[in-house]
Amino acid sequence: MEQQEKKMVEITEEQLAEFQRLKEQEQARQEEKRAKNEREDFRKLCEETVSETFGELKAANEALKRSKMRVLSAFSSLLELKNLPHRGKEQGQHTFRNEEANQRITIGKYKKVSYDATADAGISLIEESLASMADGEKSQKLVRIILDLLSRDGRGQLQAENVIQLDKYVEMVADPRFARGVTIIKEAFLAEWTRVFIRAEEKDEKGKWVNIPYRWSRYEVLSLSEALP
């Protein structure tokens, strides 16, 4: 049996360095090719997933639109019937319940409350009246309560629920300036109805009302806005 003769090939350092460089270039080329193939596979997977699911989302959206229109049509008619005996009266919201009273739909309008600049004149009269009160502990406690009621919220507005409470202190303070100041503030009251809302809720196993989240566009509630008084 013939024995294969092994030959030793001697290469220079320059040739070895060139060999390593070529080897690294080939490895880099193969790595780039692999990464490119992976990107292409991922791109195809994305395209296929979009094609497979887009139709479902579109169909779901169309079904939701049809459901919304049925709801809008039904409650627009109900609101027209409900409001017939009460034309001219403002009502912020309307709530409808099912027979079991475990589901309800509320339709209404948000109310924006504010006070015009004349309220400042009323506040000044009240502060002037409070400043003339005695220094007794009871009087100072009353002053703190009233000033707290005149505090403003984060938007710099007086708080309507606090202003309402000023009336009960008119007789207690017994000062015409205070009474006049309260009247001026009440006359400065401004309120306007803003956007319409629709809220659907049902009771959970503990009897607590739980909101069913969904969104209505401005145009979808236009018919309800017109139906609300």
PyMOL commands that set and color helices and strands:
alter all, ss='L'
color gray80, all
select helices_A, chain A and resi 13-86+119-131+137-149+160-173+176-187+222-227
alter helices_A, ss='H'
color red, helices_A
select strands_A, chain A and resi 93-97+103-115+189-203+209-211
alter strands_A, ss='S'
color yellow, strands_A
deselect
rebuild
show_as cartoon
